[in-house]
Amino acid sequence: MGEQLSPTSGKRNKTPKPESRLAMVRRARRINRELADVYPYAHPELDFENAFQLLIATVLSAQTTDLRVNQTTPALFAKYPTPEDLAAAEPEAVEEIIRPTGFFRAKTKSIMGLSAAIRDDFGGEVPGRLKDLVTLPGVGRKTAFVVLGNAFGVPGITVDTHFMRLARRWKWTDQEDPVKIEAEVATIFPKSEWTMLSHRVIFHGRRICHARRPACGACPITHLCPAYGEGETDPEKAKKLLKYEKGGQPGQRLKPPPDYPGKPAPALGAIG
């Protein structure tokens, strides 16, 4: 079963055996360890000072970049610093502020609605439980886990488009539904690793393992990647594809953590 005749030589060639579950888990955990060395500074790429700000910023990040959200939220939080303030705002005023993030009417409805729910149902405080967070308008499991992991220290796997892409490229799962991907990946890693795993995978997806043209030739974990070769393998050409601090460019945050090696992103309307 493990051999087949070569059509040219007639000799028997061994065909590679399918990767076992145990081998996949070991490889996946090694990827996580090596990404921890590559991105020791991995962090949420949304600027925030409290759970409410992170929740709002995460909702606004749908269908846009974290950079654009970070450039937009300072004015929003300066005018509406609390759930009570945002819930009582004039929708048109909110729409004008968050217009740069796209889909601003729907997002205004969501962030004002969740602010009212926090005010009315949770005493003005962002709830710290998954079952409560997902009752808020515009808040699904992905958004809830971002808030839980980074504002409350509750482990969670954030399955965004980058995480979905890399989990499938690395053969951690063949699922396409985010909830099923989350469930399968959760069985591979200890719960204590879930939040930082999410940051590392998303960092790698944004900087190196891109959707359309992965920088395979500049990737530090090619020896662990079953999808090596899908992107640019020439090292010099691959280097030109690197993004953010890996490519010498500003990151997504206007106020990055102290250990971030890249440059802060420019404010909205700033040059450079």
Contacts in CASP RR format, 6 or more apart in sequence:
PFRMAT RR
TARGET T0000
AUTHOR 0000-0000-0000
METHOD contacts of the structure
MODEL  1
MGEQLSPTSGKRNKTPKPESRLAMVRRARRINRELADVYPYAHPELDFEN
AFQLLIATVLSAQTTDLRVNQTTPALFAKYPTPEDLAAAEPEAVEEIIRP
TGFFRAKTKSIMGLSAAIRDDFGGEVPGRLKDLVTLPGVGRKTAFVVLGN
AFGVPGITVDTHFMRLARRWKWTDQEDPVKIEAEVATIFPKSEWTMLSHR
VIFHGRRICHARRPACGACPITHLCPAYGEGETDPEKAKKLLKYEKGGQP
GQRLKPPPDYPGKPAPALGAIG
2 14 0 8 1.000
2 15 0 8 1.000
2 17 0 8 1.000
3 12 0 8 1.000
3 13 0 8 1.000
3 14 0 8 1.000
3 15 0 8 1.000
4 12 0 8 1.000
4 13 0 8 1.000
4 15 0 8 1.000
5 11 0 8 1.000
5 12 0 8 1.000
5 13 0 8 1.000
6 12 0 8 1.000
6 13 0 8 1.000
19 27 0 8 1.000
19 171 0 8 1.000
19 226 0 8 1.000
24 171 0 8 1.000
24 172 0 8 1.000
24 188 0 8 1.000
25 188 0 8 1.000
27 170 0 8 1.000
27 224 0 8 1.000
28 170 0 8 1.000
28 172 0 8 1.000
28 188 0 8 1.000
28 189 0 8 1.000
29 188 0 8 1.000
29 189 0 8 1.000
30 224 0 8 1.000
31 170 0 8 1.000
31 221 0 8 1.000
31 224 0 8 1.000
32 189 0 8 1.000
32 193 0 8 1.000
32 197 0 8 1.000
32 200 0 8 1.000
34 220 0 8 1.000
34 221 0 8 1.000
34 224 0 8 1.000
35 42 0 8 1.000
35 200 0 8 1.000
35 201 0 8 1.000
35 203 0 8 1.000
35 204 0 8 1.000
35 221 0 8 1.000
36 42 0 8 1.000
36 196 0 8 1.000
36 200 0 8 1.000
38 200 0 8 1.000
38 204 0 8 1.000
38 220 0 8 1.000
38 221 0 8 1.000
39 199 0 8 1.000
39 200 0 8 1.000
39 203 0 8 1.000
39 204 0 8 1.000
40 259 0 8 1.000
41 257 0 8 1.000
41 259 0 8 1.000
41 260 0 8 1.000
41 261 0 8 1.000
42 196 0 8 1.000
42 199 0 8 1.000
42 200 0 8 1.000
42 203 0 8 1.000
43 199 0 8 1.000
43 256 0 8 1.000
43 257 0 8 1.000
43 260 0 8 1.000
44 54 0 8 1.000
44 146 0 8 1.000
44 150 0 8 1.000
44 199 0 8 1.000
45 66 0 8 1.000
45 70 0 8 1.000
45 202 0 8 1.000
45 206 0 8 1.000
45 251 0 8 1.000
45 252 0 8 1.000
45 253 0 8 1.000
46 54 0 8 1.000
46 57 0 8 1.000
46 58 0 8 1.000
46 61 0 8 1.000
46 66 0 8 1.000
46 69 0 8 1.000
46 70 0 8 1.000
46 146 0 8 1.000
46 252 0 8 1.000
46 253 0 8 1.000
47 53 0 8 1.000
47 57 0 8 1.000
47 70 0 8 1.000
47 73 0 8 1.000
47 74 0 8 1.000
47 253 0 8 1.000
47 254 0 8 1.000
47 255 0 8 1.000
48 54 0 8 1.000
48 57 0 8 1.000
48 150 0 8 1.000
48 151 0 8 1.000
50 151 0 8 1.000
51 126 0 8 1.000
51 128 0 8 1.000
51 147 0 8 1.000
51 151 0 8 1.000
51 152 0 8 1.000
52 82 0 8 1.000
52 83 0 8 1.000
52 118 0 8 1.000
52 126 0 8 1.000
53 73 0 8 1.000
53 77 0 8 1.000
54 146 0 8 1.000
54 147 0 8 1.000
54 150 0 8 1.000
54 151 0 8 1.000
55 114 0 8 1.000
55 126 0 8 1.000
55 133 0 8 1.000
55 136 0 8 1.000
55 139 0 8 1.000
55 143 0 8 1.000
55 147 0 8 1.000
55 151 0 8 1.000
56 73 0 8 1.000
56 76 0 8 1.000
56 77 0 8 1.000
56 86 0 8 1.000
56 111 0 8 1.000
56 114 0 8 1.000
56 115 0 8 1.000
57 69 0 8 1.000
57 70 0 8 1.000
57 73 0 8 1.000
58 143 0 8 1.000
58 146 0 8 1.000
58 147 0 8 1.000
59 107 0 8 1.000
59 110 0 8 1.000
59 111 0 8 1.000
59 114 0 8 1.000
59 138 0 8 1.000
59 139 0 8 1.000
59 143 0 8 1.000
60 69 0 8 1.000
60 72 0 8 1.000
60 73 0 8 1.000
60 98 0 8 1.000
60 101 0 8 1.000
60 107 0 8 1.000
60 111 0 8 1.000
61 69 0 8 1.000
61 101 0 8 1.000
62 103 0 8 1.000
62 107 0 8 1.000
63 102 0 8 1.000
63 103 0 8 1.000
64 101 0 8 1.000
64 102 0 8 1.000
65 252 0 8 1.000
66 252 0 8 1.000
66 253 0 8 1.000
67 251 0 8 1.000
67 252 0 8 1.000
67 253 0 8 1.000
67 265 0 8 1.000
68 100 0 8 1.000
68 101 0 8 1.000
69 101 0 8 1.000
70 252 0 8 1.000
70 253 0 8 1.000
70 254 0 8 1.000
70 265 0 8 1.000
71 100 0 8 1.000
71 254 0 8 1.000
71 265 0 8 1.000
71 266 0 8 1.000
71 267 0 8 1.000
71 268 0 8 1.000
71 269 0 8 1.000
72 97 0 8 1.000
72 98 0 8 1.000
72 100 0 8 1.000
72 101 0 8 1.000
72 268 0 8 1.000
74 254 0 8 1.000
74 267 0 8 1.000
75 97 0 8 1.000
76 94 0 8 1.000
76 97 0 8 1.000
76 98 0 8 1.000
79 85 0 8 1.000
79 89 0 8 1.000
79 93 0 8 1.000
79 97 0 8 1.000
80 86 0 8 1.000
80 89 0 8 1.000
80 94 0 8 1.000
82 124 0 8 1.000
83 114 0 8 1.000
83 115 0 8 1.000
83 116 0 8 1.000
83 118 0 8 1.000
83 119 0 8 1.000
83 124 0 8 1.000
83 126 0 8 1.000
84 115 0 8 1.000
84 119 0 8 1.000
84 124 0 8 1.000
85 115 0 8 1.000
86 94 0 8 1.000
86 111 0 8 1.000
86 112 0 8 1.000
86 115 0 8 1.000
87 112 0 8 1.000
87 113 0 8 1.000
87 115 0 8 1.000
87 116 0 8 1.000
87 118 0 8 1.000
87 119 0 8 1.000
89 112 0 8 1.000
91 108 0 8 1.000
91 109 0 8 1.000
91 112 0 8 1.000
94 108 0 8 1.000
94 111 0 8 1.000
94 112 0 8 1.000
95 104 0 8 1.000
95 105 0 8 1.000
95 108 0 8 1.000
98 104 0 8 1.000
98 107 0 8 1.000
98 108 0 8 1.000
98 111 0 8 1.000
100 268 0 8 1.000
101 107 0 8 1.000
109 137 0 8 1.000
110 137 0 8 1.000
110 138 0 8 1.000
113 136 0 8 1.000
113 137 0 8 1.000
114 136 0 8 1.000
114 137 0 8 1.000
114 138 0 8 1.000
114 139 0 8 1.000
117 135 0 8 1.000
117 136 0 8 1.000
117 137 0 8 1.000
118 124 0 8 1.000
118 125 0 8 1.000
118 126 0 8 1.000
118 127 0 8 1.000
118 136 0 8 1.000
121 135 0 8 1.000
122 132 0 8 1.000
126 133 0 8 1.000
126 147 0 8 1.000
126 151 0 8 1.000
127 133 0 8 1.000
128 147 0 8 1.000
128 148 0 8 1.000
128 152 0 8 1.000
128 154 0 8 1.000
130 141 0 8 1.000
130 144 0 8 1.000
130 145 0 8 1.000
130 148 0 8 1.000
130 154 0 8 1.000
133 139 0 8 1.000
133 140 0 8 1.000
133 143 0 8 1.000
133 144 0 8 1.000
133 147 0 8 1.000
133 148 0 8 1.000
134 140 0 8 1.000
134 141 0 8 1.000
134 144 0 8 1.000
141 159 0 8 1.000
141 178 0 8 1.000
141 179 0 8 1.000
141 182 0 8 1.000
142 158 0 8 1.000
142 159 0 8 1.000
142 160 0 8 1.000
142 178 0 8 1.000
145 156 0 8 1.000
145 157 0 8 1.000
145 158 0 8 1.000
145 195 0 8 1.000
145 198 0 8 1.000
146 158 0 8 1.000
148 154 0 8 1.000
148 155 0 8 1.000
148 156 0 8 1.000
149 155 0 8 1.000
149 156 0 8 1.000
149 195 0 8 1.000
150 195 0 8 1.000
153 195 0 8 1.000
155 191 0 8 1.000
155 192 0 8 1.000
155 193 0 8 1.000
155 194 0 8 1.000
155 195 0 8 1.000
156 191 0 8 1.000
156 194 0 8 1.000
156 195 0 8 1.000
156 198 0 8 1.000
157 163 0 8 1.000
157 182 0 8 1.000
157 185 0 8 1.000
157 186 0 8 1.000
157 194 0 8 1.000
157 195 0 8 1.000
157 197 0 8 1.000
157 198 0 8 1.000
158 195 0 8 1.000
158 198 0 8 1.000
158 202 0 8 1.000
159 167 0 8 1.000
159 178 0 8 1.000
159 179 0 8 1.000
159 181 0 8 1.000
159 182 0 8 1.000
159 185 0 8 1.000
160 202 0 8 1.000
161 211 0 8 1.000
162 201 0 8 1.000
162 202 0 8 1.000
162 204 0 8 1.000
162 205 0 8 1.000
162 206 0 8 1.000
163 181 0 8 1.000
163 198 0 8 1.000
163 201 0 8 1.000
163 202 0 8 1.000
164 176 0 8 1.000
164 178 0 8 1.000
164 181 0 8 1.000
165 205 0 8 1.000
165 209 0 8 1.000
165 211 0 8 1.000
166 201 0 8 1.000
166 204 0 8 1.000
166 205 0 8 1.000
166 209 0 8 1.000
167 173 0 8 1.000
167 181 0 8 1.000
167 185 0 8 1.000
167 201 0 8 1.000
168 174 0 8 1.000
168 175 0 8 1.000
168 176 0 8 1.000
168 181 0 8 1.000
169 209 0 8 1.000
169 225 0 8 1.000
169 226 0 8 1.000
169 227 0 8 1.000
169 230 0 8 1.000
170 224 0 8 1.000
170 225 0 8 1.000
170 226 0 8 1.000
170 227 0 8 1.000
171 226 0 8 1.000
172 184 0 8 1.000
172 185 0 8 1.000
172 188 0 8 1.000
173 180 0 8 1.000
173 181 0 8 1.000
173 184 0 8 1.000
173 185 0 8 1.000
175 181 0 8 1.000
175 184 0 8 1.000
185 197 0 8 1.000
186 194 0 8 1.000
189 197 0 8 1.000
204 221 0 8 1.000
206 243 0 8 1.000
206 244 0 8 1.000
207 242 0 8 1.000
207 243 0 8 1.000
207 244 0 8 1.000
207 245 0 8 1.000
207 246 0 8 1.000
207 247 0 8 1.000
208 214 0 8 1.000
208 215 0 8 1.000
208 218 0 8 1.000
208 219 0 8 1.000
208 241 0 8 1.000
208 242 0 8 1.000
208 243 0 8 1.000
208 246 0 8 1.000
209 215 0 8 1.000
209 219 0 8 1.000
210 241 0 8 1.000
210 243 0 8 1.000
213 231 0 8 1.000
213 232 0 8 1.000
213 241 0 8 1.000
214 227 0 8 1.000
214 229 0 8 1.000
214 230 0 8 1.000
214 231 0 8 1.000
214 232 0 8 1.000
214 241 0 8 1.000
215 231 0 8 1.000
215 232 0 8 1.000
215 238 0 8 1.000
215 239 0 8 1.000
215 241 0 8 1.000
215 242 0 8 1.000
216 222 0 8 1.000
216 225 0 8 1.000
216 228 0 8 1.000
216 229 0 8 1.000
216 230 0 8 1.000
216 231 0 8 1.000
216 232 0 8 1.000
216 233 0 8 1.000
216 238 0 8 1.000
217 232 0 8 1.000
217 233 0 8 1.000
217 234 0 8 1.000
217 235 0 8 1.000
217 237 0 8 1.000
217 238 0 8 1.000
218 235 0 8 1.000
218 238 0 8 1.000
218 239 0 8 1.000
218 241 0 8 1.000
218 242 0 8 1.000
218 246 0 8 1.000
219 225 0 8 1.000
219 228 0 8 1.000
219 238 0 8 1.000
222 228 0 8 1.000
232 238 0 8 1.000
232 241 0 8 1.000
239 247 0 8 1.000
242 248 0 8 1.000
243 249 0 8 1.000
244 250 0 8 1.000
244 251 0 8 1.000
244 252 0 8 1.000
244 262 0 8 1.000
245 251 0 8 1.000
245 260 0 8 1.000
245 261 0 8 1.000
245 262 0 8 1.000
245 263 0 8 1.000
248 262 0 8 1.000
248 263 0 8 1.000
249 263 0 8 1.000
250 262 0 8 1.000
250 263 0 8 1.000
250 264 0 8 1.000
250 265 0 8 1.000
250 266 0 8 1.000
251 260 0 8 1.000
251 262 0 8 1.000
251 263 0 8 1.000
251 264 0 8 1.000
251 265 0 8 1.000
252 265 0 8 1.000
253 260 0 8 1.000
253 264 0 8 1.000
253 265 0 8 1.000
254 264 0 8 1.000
254 265 0 8 1.000
254 266 0 8 1.000
254 267 0 8 1.000
255 264 0 8 1.000
256 262 0 8 1.000
256 264 0 8 1.000
266 272 0 8 1.000
END
